Amino acid sequence: MENLVRDSLLTFYNICLIAILILCTKSALSGKIFSKSKTRIIFILCWIFCIFSFWGADWFGYLKYFLWIKGNNDPANINMEVFYIWLMTVSNDYLLFRGIVWGVSLLFFAKTLDNLNINKSLALFFFCSIYLIYFSYARATLAISMMCYGYSCLWANKSFKKITNNIWGIAWIALSFFFHKSAILGIGSIVAAILLLKFGKQAFKLLIICIPFMILLMNVFFQDYLSQILSEDNTLADYANASTYYLDEKKGKLGISTVISWLLERTPYYLLAYLSLKELTKPTLRYPDSIKAFIALELIIVVFASIFLFDFGVNTSTIYGRFMRFAQIPSVIILTYFYSRSVAAPLVRWTYRIGIAGFLYSLVYSFYDSL
């Protein structure tokens, strides 16, 4: 496995598996509800895709980390959280490491859908046809899925007492910090979303007013922390993430293919943020608190992530892209709810079509790039 390199055959395998998943789930668009056994099979196929996610460079980057540790080299040279270093140390096989990380991530995602009581079949279609490749990409997925599960527990209508739900949810949200440094951005978004739900329009207006001050604070006080989020070991950095440009602004020059990919990936986030703002201010129907909570979270993440479009003296476009992907699970949830309730139907159709186009473009370009 140490001699395995990214090539067109491996990427083509990913494309074939994605095609199978889309074919298996597309009937949900027309109202099909999957059986428990089919739902389980779809999750297993998603898990297999994540284990063998060859389309991006991170799969091979983590393999280099794994081999570095197994070669009895100093793990201090690897800029990863303690949990992942420990898991690589005790895992006999790299695929086992990936199976655990992304298996647990998918489990948290499934439990989140259960807590919200939405159309899981439709959610799986949107997940498989728009977000799965980004979900499978980096270890931050575990932190994202963990905090979204914790957030859903705060609003879940379960038999437990409300205080028990709150303690359980807050615990998972707090724990997510130890599974990726960037989780602090997601945790801050959750706090802001709760404030938005509690104080409504006034909170959002205050948020908009505070954005220039937030930019100033980031620029003055948090550059070192932002650098930690982006940094990788110098020896292994070139394997770690093909889509990032780290802190050298000269490396931040983008090709036309990258610009197209980013536009197709991120446009749906902005369309959903627009719909979220619209539905929070002038709702077209009465939303359950759990769904309204994720509508608020979607809006907050997109707004906060967009702050990093401003220049802080480092290549903050990388953080912008990573932070925006914190919205992938909220996007699945509200896209599913909007579609199933025919909320702004034309715009929702454009949203998921652009999302699918971006998803397919990234895969096809990855295949082309590996030829």
Buried (B, 14 or more C-beta within 10 A) or exposed (E): EEEEEBEBEBBBBBBEBBEBBBEBBEBBBEEEEBEEEBBEEBBEBBBBBBBBBBBBBBBBBBBBBBBBBBEEEEBEEBBBBEBBBEBBEEBEEBBBBBBBBBBBBBBBBBBBBBBBEBBBBBBBBBBBBBBBBBBBBBBBBBBBBBBBBBBBBBBBEEEEEEEEBBEBBBEBBBBBBEBBBBBBBBBBBBEBBBBBBEEEEEBBEEBEEEBEEBBEEBBEEBBEEBEEBBBBBEEBBEBBBBBBBBBEBEEBEEEEEBEBBBEBBBBBBEBBBBBBBBBBEEEEEEBEEBBBBBBBBBBBBBBBBBBBEBEBEBBBBBBBBBBBBBBBBBBBBBBBBBBBBEBBEEBBEBBBEBBBBBBBBBBEBBBEEBE
